[in-house]
Amino acid sequence: MADHEIIERIRAGETSEFWKLYTKYLRPLEQWLIDTHLCRPADAHDIAHDALMRARKKLATFDTSKAEFSTWLYRLAHNHAFNRRRDEAKLVSLDALSEDLCDERASDAPVKMARNVYLWHAVRMLPQRQRFAVIMVVMKGHSCADAARRLGVTRRQLDYALVLGLEALRRLLAHRPWARK
């Protein structure tokens, strides 16, 4: 049975038909998230499940004449994965990176200098948009909205660049010699 036929049956009141869509798309969606968003399997499962539940909730508003169900579902999963990564990165990486950038607890001047040289080298290795996002938001303290306006990009573009930049810096700075044990 085609997706649009199942959707029509669900809209007609046969809500148990949704599980046909659920079982059809759960595993492929999880694998897609692992492959394209580099999610861990457990996270991919959570995101895929959440996307399917969101699709179930919003199925009444889905227009089968404008898109295939699979296209819509994968877009829901992509948006959910992106939002989740952005939110997690902002909560964890901004605080941790801000400490690394602004931490003045190191009393030894050579340690501070080594830290700053290493950090700036890592920041310079980022692609331009990510580098500018990190510098504007984390290092200079601009709000995301203000940084987006100053850089001439949308807020969503800035958020995406910031998430990618912070993740890259976290990987690059994982083995820094001045790290606290």
N, C-alpha and C positions, 0 to 999 in steps of 0.2 A: 504494500500500500504506500502511495506517495505521501510525502510530508504534508502537502496542502490538503489531501483528503483526511488525514489524521487531524489536522488543525480544524477542519470544518466539523468533524465529529465531536471534537472537544468543545467547540463553540456551541454545538447543538446540545451539550449537557453531558456527554460521555467523558467526564473528567479523567477516568481511569486510563483512557487512551494516551494520555500524556506520557505514561511510562514507556510506551513504545518509542517515543522520541528520546526519552531519557536514556534508555538502554542502547539505542542506536548511536547516540552522539557522545556519551560520557567518555568512553575509552579513546576514541579518535581526538576528542577535544583535549583530554589530558595530554596525549602524546604531542599534539600541536603546541600546547603551552610549554611543554618541556623543550621541544625543538626550537620554537621561535622566541620564547620569552626566557629561556634558560631557567625555568622554574624547577625546584626540587619536586620529585613525584608527589609527595604529600601536599605541597602547596598547589601543584597542578590539579590534584583531585579536588581540593577545597574550592579553587577558583572555578573549575569546570562545573562542580555541583552548584555553586552560587549562581553562575551564569544560567544554568538550566532552570534553577528555581526562579530567577528573575524573568526568564523567558516565559515560564508558566504563568507567572503573575501578570505579565504584560501582554499575553497572547491575544487578548481582546483588541489591543491597539495595533497589532501587527497587520500590515497590509500585504497579503500574498501576491498582489498584482505588481508590487514595486520591487520585491526582492525575494529570493529564496530563503526559506527558514534557516538553512545552514549558514548562509551569508550573515544574516541578522544575528544568529546565535554566536558565531565566531567574533563578530564585532562586539557583542556584549561581553564575551570572555576577554577579548583584547582590552577593552576599556576597564574592566574590573581588575585585570592583571596590572595594567598601567597605574591605575589609582592606588592599588595596594602597594606596589613598589614605591611609588612616589611618597605615599604617606609613611611607610616604614623607613624609607631613606631619610625623610625630613626629621622624623622623631629620633632616630638613632644616629645617623651620620652627621647631621648638622650639629648636634650637641658634642659628639666625640671629636669631629673635625674642628669645631670652634675651640674646644679645649686645646687641641694640638696647635692650632694657629695662634691662639691668644694666651696660652699658658705661660705665665711669667714666674712659675714656681722654681724653675731651674735657676739656681744661683750662679752656676759656673758659666762665665761668658763664652768660653769655647764650645760648651755644650749647646748653648743658645744659638751660637753662630752655625754650628754644624746642623742643628735642627732646621734652622731657617734656610740654609743652603739646600738641604735635602728636600725640604718642603717646596721651595720655589722651583727646584728642578722637576719635581713631580707635577706641579701645577703647569709648568711650561710644556710638559709632555701631553697634556690634554688637547683634544681637538679645540679649535678656536671658540666655538659656541659654548662648549662645556667650560672651558677656561674662563671665559667672560662671565658666565653665570655664577661660577664658584667665587670668583673675585668680587663681583658686585654684591652678592647676597651674603656669603659667609665672611669674606675678609673685610669688605667695606661696610657691611651691615645694612644695605638697602633692602627694602621690602621686595618681595617677588614682583609685585605689581609695578613698583617704581623701576626695578631693574629691567623688566620687560619693556616698559615704555622707553627707557634710556637706550636700550639695545635695539629697539625697533622690531621686536618680535612679539608674538602673542604670549599671554600668560602660560598657556598650555605648552608652547614651545620652550619657554624658559624653564618651566617645571621639569620637562622631560630632559633638557640639557643638564639641569642641576642634579637630577637623580643619577643620570649616567656619569656625570663628572664626579659626584661624591662617591659612587661605587668604585670608580676607577682609582680615585685617590686612596680610598680605604685599602684597596688591594696593593697599590704602590707603596703605601706607608706601613704596611703590615710588619715589615722587618726593620723598622727604623732603630738605630742604635741607642737613642735616648729614651726609648719606651720604658714606661714603668713596669716593673716585674710583678 
